[in-house]
Amino acid sequence: LRKAAEDGYALAQMTLGGLLVKGRDGIPKDEKTGFNWAKQAADTGDSLSVIFLAGLYLDGTGTKQNTEMARQLLESVFNKNDSLAPEAAHILGSIYMDGMGVTADNGLAFQWMVYASNAHIPDGEQRLKTLIERLPKQKLTTDCSVYTDPFFATKGLKEFAHANAGETIVGVGTKDASSLVYFLDMKIGGFISNQCFK
């Protein structure tokens, strides 16, 4: 394992780093060295390694706790839009939901957790339900069209839906033209226009 890590294989570097920070499989615990190996793995751009390194920054394992660095790393994985993007979104949502080194922000947590939930990340759907209970709700005063947020909800796909007067929505700053909303059936995440709140 160490030879493969020294040869530059990201998976080996990340695995060795994990063993070192936890002190497993006969390897003495050495958090600082483990962090250094994890960073080398992440520097290759491997998404799993980047997420692992972000976790070390979040916990302050082998390095000084740095939530901002963790956030940047996770967003870099999300922006790659590979198979681990939903996992990065889930962790980002948890950071804001639980106030992990930042001021808790249910709005930002909601935005990230919508994406994680849509990808069926374990715990993502339950956490989204919890956030929905925390966020303000408002009944629509008129019929209106809703279009999904391509960044958080559909990652580029354009989908449209129509909401009828009297339906309840949940969102962040519901009287804002760029408010992110989510119907309580949790099928559509999107933006809603001011016309709904006249």
N, C-alpha and C positions, 0 to 999 in steps of 0.2 A: 504493500500500500504506500509506504513512504517513498519507495523508488518511483512509483507511478506519479506520486505527487511532485516529486523533485523533477520529473520529466515534463511537468506542465499539464497533466490531465486534470481538468477542473473537477470532475466527480471525485477523483482520488483526493484532491486538495481539500474539497469541502468535507468529505468523509473523515479524513484525518483531523481536520479542524474540529469537527463535531466530537470525535473521540477524545481529543485533548481537552476541550472545554468541559467535558463531563467526566473525564477520567475513567474510561471504559476499556474492556478487552485487554487488561494488563498494561494499558498505557497510563502513566501517571498524569494526574490532572495538571494542566498548565493552560490557563485561560488565555493568557497573552499570546502564547505561541499558537494556540488554536485559532484565535482571532486573526492572526497574521496569515495563517493558511487559508482561512475562509475568505479573507480579503483578496488573496492571490487568485482564488477560484472565481470570485465575483468579478475581478478585473478582466477575466476572459469574456465577460458578457453572458455567461450561462445564467439563465433566469432563475433556476432553482438555487444556485449559489448566491445570487443577488438577494433573493428572499431570505435565505439563511443568514446572510450578513446583516440584513436589515433587522432581523430578530435579535442579533447580538447587540446592535446599537440600541434597540429598544430596551433591552434588559440591562445594558451596561456590562455585558460579559466580555472580559478581556480588553475592554476599552472604556472610556468615559461614556456614560449614557448620552445619546444624541438623537432625540426624536426627529429633529429636522432632517438629519442625514438619512435616517430610516425612511422617512416620508419620501424624500427625493429618490431613494433607491427603489422603493415600491412603485412610485409613479413611473419610473423608467421602465419597469417590467410591464406595467399596465399599458403604457404607450406602444410597446412592441406588439401588442395584440396577439400574443402567442397563447398556447394552451394554459399558461400559468397566470394570465392577466386576471381572471376572476379571483384567483387566490390572493393576488396582490390587492385587488379591490376590497376583498373581505377583511384583510388586515388593516387597510386604510380606514375602512368603515369602523372597525373596532377601536382604532386609535382615537377617532373623534367621538365615538359613542361612549367610551369608557374614560375619556380624558387622560390618555396615556402620555404624559409629558406635554400635553397641550390642554387648552381650555376645552372642555366638553362642548361639542357642537352637534346637536341632533340633526340639523339641516345637512351639514356636510356628511355626517355618518349615513344619513338616509340616501344621499346621492350615490355613495360608493356601494352601499349594501343592496340597492336595487340591482346593480350590475351583478353582484355576487349571487344574489338570490335567483336571478334569471338564469344563471349558469348552474343552479342547483348545488352550490357549495354547501357542504354540511354545516349546519348552524346558521347559515346565511338567511334562510327563509324565516326561522324563528326570531332572529335578531331584527329582521325587517318588521315583523309583526309587532315587536316590542316598540320599535321606533314609531310605527304608525300610531300606537296608543299615546305616545309622547307628543306628537306633532299636532298643531292646530287643525281643526276640521271646519268645513264650511259647506253649506248646501248651495247648489247652483241656483241662481235667481233667473236664469234664462237658458235656453238651449245654446250649446256652443260646440265648436269643433276642437278636438284635442289632437295634437301631433306629438309623436314620441320624441324623446330626446335622443338623438343618434349617438351621443357620446356615452351616456350612462346606460340607456335602456336597450338599444338595438345595435350599437356599434356600426353605424353607417346606413342601416336600412331605414327606409322612409315608410312609416305606417300611419294611418289616420283612423280616428274613431270619432264618434259623435256622442256627446253627453246630453242627457235630457234634464230639463229643469227639475229641481227637487232632489237630484242625486247628491250624495255626500262625497266630497273629495278630501284628501288630506295633503298638505303641502307645506312648503316653506315660504312664508311671506305671501299668503294667497292672493293679495291684491296687487302684486307685482307682475308686470307683463312677462317677466322671465321666470316666474315661479315654477319650480319643479313640483308636479303633482303625481299622485298615484291613487287610482281607484281602489276602493276597499276590497274588491275581488282580486287585487294584485295581479291583474293581467296586463295592464297598460301603464307604463311609466312615461311621463311626458311633461310638456309645457302647456299652459293654458293661457288664453288671452284675457285682457281686461274686460272684454265684452261679457264675460260670464259673471261679473260682479257689479253690474250697473245697478 
